[in-house]
Amino acid sequence: MKNRIVAGIRNDNLSGAFQLTGNTMHVLVTLLNERQYKSSKILIKEFQRTCTRLADAQPFMASIRNGMLSAADFAENLKKDKLSTEAAQSTIVRYLKKQTKYSKSAVERLGDVGREIIDPNIRILTYSSSGSVAQVLISARKKGIPFSVILSEARPMNEGILFAKQLSKYSIPVSLVIDIHLSHYIPSAHRVIIGADWISETQFTNKVGTGLIVDLALTQNIPVYVASTTDKILAQSFYPRETDSHPPEEILRTRSKYILVKNRYFESVPLRNGIRFITEKGILEQEEIIKLAKTTHSLPEDDNLKHK
């Protein structure tokens, strides 16, 4: 059961970081409630092991790693309280539900912050799919601000198409184009707003192709914003070492020995002047992001907890 649930998180290549982070919290609650533990010590040990496995399931998503770290630390601190197994179990479940509620409110606050940069009748260019970007756009639409969006498919999983359909439900006009054509529309955009899965003191990570969009926008003096809650900020020293590689059949099924399909989802974009960050704490400049990133830490690489 546990392996299947963790695999579900690992194989979810359509959901954004916010939704996936919420899903991992839900997974932890489910696993806690479905099992009986002989002692609180065993419960905490198994819980921490699961936290590490879930963090490793989506290694490029800092919000999941940060969330799992916090949950593992919370469980560790319960040891000194010497709670019964039932009390420890219910305490951790309450903590997870509280964190989920807090994350939801953070995204809502981010939306309120972000809509302040959306002037009437502007064109916003975005890429791939992002829960944070969606929150900004939907928040502005609910306030009655008229604007339009330029968006591409985001191959190979086509999450951009799903994003376009989501925005259309709020009567937001969307121009949907193929990925390579997105660069053609940058000169006509008034803002570029994109999401991120990891923000460090040196770079941010998002869908492959983001770097080109950012470069073209900045060279044409178009404001670039990264919409992200601060739980995606994590020091570069904890960036995953593994290769970003995904099933080649998502692009092409072939038996030819002359065709090598390389399927990457993520790329890192250097921080630079001109990029600002929409967060639940306000619109932050590069210097503020660097300061926050340098104060973070991540799950320890403990061989006793690490799931191979």
N, C-alpha and C positions, 0 to 999 in steps of 0.2 A: 504493500500500500504506500509506504513512505517513498520507495524508489519511484513509483509511478507518479506520485504527486510532484516530487522534485524534478522529474523528467518533463512534466508538463510546464514547469517554469522555464526550464532550459530550452525547450523547443518552441516557446512562444516568441515568434519573430515578428509579430504584427502589433502587439500592444506597446504603448509608450512606457517610459520609465515610471511615471506616476501610477499607472494602472498595474504594472508588474510589481511595484513595491507594495501596493495594497494587496495584491494577490499573495505575495510571500507572507505578509502578516496573517492573512486568512488561512494560509496553509499551516502556519505555526499553531494557530488556535485549533484548527481541525485535528492536527496530530496530537496536540495535548489532550483534547477532549476524548479521543477515541481509544486511548491506552490507559492501562492501569500500571502504576509504578510501585515497586517494592519499597522504595524510600525516596525522600526528597533529594538525596545525594545522587541517586541514579537518574531521577527526573531531570535535574539540572545538567548533569553530564550529557545525557541524550539530547536535551534541548540545545545545548551549546554546539554539539556536533551537527545538529540539523541546521542551525544558524549558519555555520561555516559552509555546509553543502549548498544551501540556498544562495549564499553570496557567490560561491564559485559557479553556480548554474548560469548566472548572467554577469560575467566578470567585468564587463565594460560599463556597468550601470552603478554609479557611485551611490545613488540613493538606496539601493538594495544593500550594498555593503555597509553603508553607514547605519541603516536600520537594523541589520543583523548584528552589527557590533554593539549597538545600544541595547538590544534585547539580550545578547549574551552577557554584557556587563551587568545588566539589571538582575539577571538570574544569579550571577556570581555573588552579587551583594546580598542575596537572600540567604546565603549559607550561614552568615553570622547570626541571623535571626532565629535559626534552629526551628523553622516552621515544620508542621506536619506535612506529609505528602499532599494531602488534599488542600491545605492552606497555601502551600507553595504553588500548586497547580492553578488555583483560582486567582492568586495574586498576579501570576505571570499573564494569565488570560486578560485580566483587567488592564494590565499595563499595555498589552498589545492593542487592545481595543481603543485605549486612550491615545496611543501613538497614531493609529489609523485616523481617528477623529482629528487629531492635530494636523496631520498631513493634508487632510481634505481642507481644513480651514486655511492652511498656508497657501494652497493653490488658489483658493477663492480670494485671498488677500492679494496674491500676485496678479490676478485678473483685474482687480480694482486699481492696482498701481499701473498696470500696462495700458489700460484703456485711456489713460491721460495723454498718451503720446499719439493717439489715433484722432487726427483732425477730420472734420467732415469732408467727404468726397475724395479721400486719398486712395491710392492703390497700394496694397501691401503685398509684397512678394514673400512667400515662405516655401519651405521644402520639406519633403517627407511628412511625417505626422508627429505631432507633439501635444500632449495634454496641456502643457503650460501655455503654448501658443493658442491652442483652442480656447482656453479659459480667458485669455486676453481678448480674443476676437469676439467671443460670445458675450463677454461682459460689456464690450463696447456696443454690440448690436442691441443688447437689452436696454441700454441707455438711449437707444434711438439714434445713434450716430451712423450716418450712411457712409459706407466705404465698400471697396471691392477687393478681391483676393486673386492673386496669380499663383498657381500651384502646379506641380508636375506629378507624374505617376509615382515616382520613387520605386523603380524596379530594383531587384527582381520580385519583391513581395507585393508591390503596388499599394502600399499603405497610403500613398498620396491620393489614390482614387477613393479609398474609404474615408479619408479626411475631407475630401471635397463633398462627398455625400453627407457627412456629418454637418458641415457648415451650411449646406443647402437647406437643411431642416430648420435653420434659424433665419432663412430668407437672406442669406449673405451671398451676393453674386460672386461666382468663382469662374475664372478662366483656367481650364485644365489643359496642360500641354505635355508633350513628351519631355523627358529629362534634359536632353541635349538642347532643346529649344528654349529652356528656361532662361538661359543667358541672354537670349534675344530680347527678353522683356525687362531686363534689369534697368535699362535707361528710362523706362516709362514708370518705374516704381518710385513711390515717395518714401517708403520704409522697407527695409528687409528685417523680418522677425523670424528667427529660427529657434529651435529647441537645443537641448544638450543633454547628454547622458552622463558626462563627467566634466567637471571644471577644476583645473588645478592652478597652481601659481604660474604656470608657463603656457598652458594651452587649454582648449576645450575640445571634447570629443562629440561627434555627431555623425549622421549618415554620410557615407562616401559621396563626394560631390559638393559638400558644404564649403570646403576651402575655396573652390573656384568661384562660387557665388559671392562669398565674402570679399575675395580679392577684387572682383569686377565691380561690386557695389562701392567699395572704399575708394577705388581709383576714379570713380565717377561722383564722389562726394555724396553718396546716398547713405543716410544713417543706417547702421547695422545694430540690431538689438538681439541679445540672446535671452530668451525667456526660460527661467529655471528657478525652482525653489532652492534654498541654500543647502538642503540635504544632498545635493549633487556636487557640492564643493568638497574635494578631498585631495590631499597633498599628492604631488606627482610621484613621490617615492613609493606610493602604494599602487601605482598603475599596473595593470596585469602584465605579466611577462609572456603569456601565451599568445600564439598567433590568432588573429581574427580570421577564421576560415569557416565557411559554411557549405552545405551540400551543393556540389556542382550542378546537380540535376534541377535546381531551382532556376538555372539559366539555360542549360541544355543537357538533354539526355543523349549521350553518344558513346559508342564503343571504339571510336577511331583512336588509334595510338598517336595520331598527329595533332589531335586537338586536346589541349590542356585548359580546362575551365577553372578560372580562379574567381571565387565568390567571396568578396569582403563586404561587410556591412558598415564598418566604422572607419573614420579617419580623424586625425587630430589637427586642429587649426591653432596656430600660435596666437597668443594674446597680443594685441597691438592697439595703438591709439585709434580711436574711431569706433571701437566696439564697446557697447554699454550693456549692462545686464539688468533685466527686469526680474526682480525677486520679491518675495513677500515682505522684505525689509526696506523696499524702495528700489529706485534705479541706482545701481552701484557702478562706480568707475573701476577701471582696471586695478588701481592701487588698493581699493577696498577688497576686491576679490583675492588678490595676492595675500593680503593680511589674513583673511579668513582661511584660505587654503593652508597656510603655514601653521595654523593652530589645530589642524585636524589630525586624526590618527585612524588606523583601520584595524581589522581583525588580525590577531597574531597568526603567524604561520606555524601552527602547532601540529606536528606530525600525528599526535594523538587525536586531534580533532579533524585534521585535513582528510577529506574524502577523495580518494584516488579514483 
